[in-house]
Amino acid sequence: MGDSQEQESIRDIIVIGASAGGVEALTYLVKHLPLNLNAAVVLVLHLPSQSPSIMPDILARAAKLPVFEAQDGKAIMGGQIYVAPPDYHLLLKPGHLHLTKAATENGYRPAIDPLFRTAARAYGQRVVGVVLTGLLDDGTAGLMAIKMRGGVAVVQDPDDAVYSSMPLSAIENVEDIDHILPLSEIPSTLVVLANTPVEAEQEKPVASDMEFELEKAQLNMEAVEDTAQNAEPSTFSCPDCGGTLWEIQEEKLLRFRCRIGHAYSAETLLAKQSDALEDALWIALRALQEKATLSHRMASRMRDRNLTLAAQKLEQEAQSAQERSKIVQEALEMSNGKSQGNKTPIPVQQELTTE
């Protein structure tokens, strides 16, 4: 599917992003797209980097349209569905797909924002962007780019989504969302959009800050080295590499990006910092409990050798470590770790072999 002038008035590029709850949502959506759909459909679902590539098979069992895992350089054809593979960003260029291992965005690769931004740059008003169920806010910045270039924004109704965070973020931050719909109404809306001619408009230029983001996503080294363009240095460090984060203001949306390209919304950065704090607390808890256990053992050995003063000093150190350990446990109980269910405070005098 090329970028010829005669096709510019057709909404023939549909990009869809989903996260938590997305397997069921995407399965339902592709099941209800007709075989004669006059558009290409390109999907990103947040996946762990080591996840097996099974989404194309899952969707192919439900879809009438042919489903393919995206391949670098593959031509984009109407009436086909392309799925981002694990651990690669999926980008769109005029006429073909592009895969890259550029830095994660919002903690993910593949991420939704790079797909949406590149679709907006390559296809302008021909693009329909769809944000489905998910946590946090990936997809918001990309949907903003689609709207800036004259495309259409479709968002799942937060009350209908398994996880409402991503739809809510898009609605709160992107102006003039075109359609907020329950999942059951999205397929038919996409069909209407793909078959309704669009009034010819002068193409909106690609903003300089969007162009910069796009170059970062494609590992353009000049963009990677140009840390200061379109951004102000912040006081925060990158959770993934420790580098300085640069602050980017996109309309209502505050975002951060480091020198090598890791990118976060403010909400995602806060979540990352909360995770880092919890991890640090668990490491501190382990260290304190190990110190208490070792001090008790050494104190026992000192008493066996009639070194009473040394034994008393070691027992005092063990008691101090236990008291500090209890403080850390209380902090963990107040943090998100208690609700995650997979981390529970460890008895103070239990010797730890793993975290």
RAVENNOR-V712616 format. One record per backbone hydrogen bond with DSSP energy under -0.5 kcal/mol. CO is the residue of the C=O (numbers start at 1). NH is the residue of the N-H. E is the energy in kcal/mol with one decimal. If there is no record, write none. Layout:
# RAVENNOR-V712616
co nh e
CO NH E
CO NH E
This chain:
# RAVENNOR-V712616
co nh e
4 7 -1.4
5 8 -1.5
7 10 -1.8
9 198 -3.0
10 12 -1.9
12 40 -2.6
13 15 -0.6
13 128 -2.7
14 42 -2.9
15 130 -2.5
16 44 -2.2
17 132 -2.6
18 46 -1.7
19 22 -2.4
21 25 -1.4
22 26 -3.1
23 27 -2.2
24 28 -2.3
25 29 -2.4
26 30 -2.8
27 31 -1.7
28 32 -1.1
29 32 -0.8
30 33 -1.2
30 64 -0.8
33 64 -0.5
34 37 -1.4
37 39 -1.0
39 79 -2.2
40 14 -2.9
41 82 -3.0
42 16 -2.6
43 84 -2.2
44 18 -2.0
48 51 -1.9
52 54 -1.7
54 58 -2.3
55 59 -2.8
56 60 -2.3
57 61 -1.4
58 62 -0.6
59 62 -0.9
59 63 -2.6
66 81 -2.5
68 83 -2.3
71 74 -2.1
74 97 -2.5
75 77 -0.6
77 80 -0.8
79 66 -0.6
80 41 -2.7
81 68 -2.8
82 43 -3.2
83 70 -2.9
85 88 -1.2
89 91 -0.6
89 100 -1.8
91 98 -2.4
93 96 -1.6
95 76 -2.1
96 93 -2.6
97 73 -2.5
98 91 -3.3
100 89 -3.0
104 263 -1.6
105 108 -2.1
108 105 -2.4
109 87 -1.1
111 115 -0.7
112 116 -2.3
113 117 -2.9
114 118 -2.2
115 119 -2.2
116 120 -2.3
117 121 -2.4
118 122 -2.5
119 123 -2.6
120 124 -1.8
123 126 -2.3
124 127 -1.6
126 13 -1.8
127 152 -2.5
128 15 -2.8
129 154 -3.1
130 17 -2.6
130 132 -0.5
131 156 -2.6
133 19 -2.7
134 166 -2.6
135 138 -0.6
137 140 -1.8
139 143 -2.4
140 144 -2.1
141 145 -1.8
142 146 -1.9
143 147 -2.2
144 148 -2.2
145 149 -1.3
146 151 -2.9
147 150 -1.6
152 129 -3.0
152 154 -0.5
153 178 -0.9
153 179 -1.8
154 131 -2.2
155 181 -2.2
157 160 -2.1
157 161 -1.0
163 134 -2.0
164 168 -2.7
165 169 -2.5
166 170 -2.1
167 171 -2.4
168 172 -2.5
169 173 -1.9
170 174 -2.4
173 175 -0.6
173 252 -0.5
174 177 -0.5
179 155 -2.9
179 181 -0.5
181 157 -3.2
182 185 -1.8
182 186 -0.7
183 186 -1.1
183 187 -0.7
185 189 -1.5
186 190 -2.4
187 191 -2.0
188 192 -2.1
189 193 -2.5
190 194 -2.3
191 195 -1.1
192 195 -0.6
192 196 -0.7
193 11 -0.7
193 196 -0.6
195 197 -0.6
205 207 -0.6
207 211 -2.4
208 212 -2.1
209 213 -2.0
210 214 -2.4
211 215 -2.2
212 216 -2.0
213 217 -2.0
214 218 -1.2
215 220 -2.6
216 219 -1.8
219 221 -0.6
220 224 -2.2
221 225 -2.4
222 226 -1.3
225 227 -1.6
226 229 -0.5
228 231 -1.6
232 247 -4.1
236 245 -2.3
238 242 -2.1
243 238 -3.4
244 259 -0.6
245 234 -2.6
246 257 -2.1
247 232 -1.8
248 250 -0.7
248 255 -3.2
249 251 -0.7
250 253 -3.0
253 250 -3.3
253 255 -0.5
254 266 -1.9
255 248 -3.3
256 264 -2.8
257 246 -2.9
258 261 -1.1
262 258 -2.3
263 106 -4.1
263 107 -0.5
264 256 -3.1
265 269 -2.7
266 270 -2.2
267 271 -1.9
268 272 -2.6
269 273 -2.6
270 274 -2.2
271 275 -2.1
272 276 -2.4
273 277 -2.4
274 278 -2.3
275 279 -2.6
276 280 -2.4
277 281 -2.2
278 282 -2.3
279 283 -2.2
280 284 -2.5
281 285 -2.6
282 286 -2.3
283 287 -2.4
284 288 -2.6
285 289 -2.3
286 290 -2.5
287 291 -2.2
288 292 -2.4
289 293 -2.4
290 294 -2.6
291 295 -2.6
292 296 -2.2
293 297 -2.0
294 298 -2.6
295 299 -2.5
296 300 -2.1
297 301 -2.0
298 302 -2.4
299 303 -2.2
300 304 -2.0
301 305 -1.1
302 307 -3.1
303 306 -2.0
306 308 -1.1
307 311 -2.2
308 312 -2.6
309 313 -2.2
310 314 -2.1
311 315 -2.3
312 316 -2.1
313 317 -1.9
314 318 -2.3
315 319 -2.5
316 320 -2.4
317 321 -2.3
318 322 -2.2
319 323 -2.2
320 324 -2.3
321 325 -2.1
322 326 -1.9
323 327 -1.5
324 328 -2.1
325 329 -2.4
326 330 -2.2
327 331 -1.9
328 332 -2.3
329 333 -2.3
330 334 -1.2
331 335 -0.7
332 335 -0.8
332 338 -0.7
335 338 -1.2
336 339 -0.8
336 340 -1.0
337 341 -0.7
347 350 -1.5
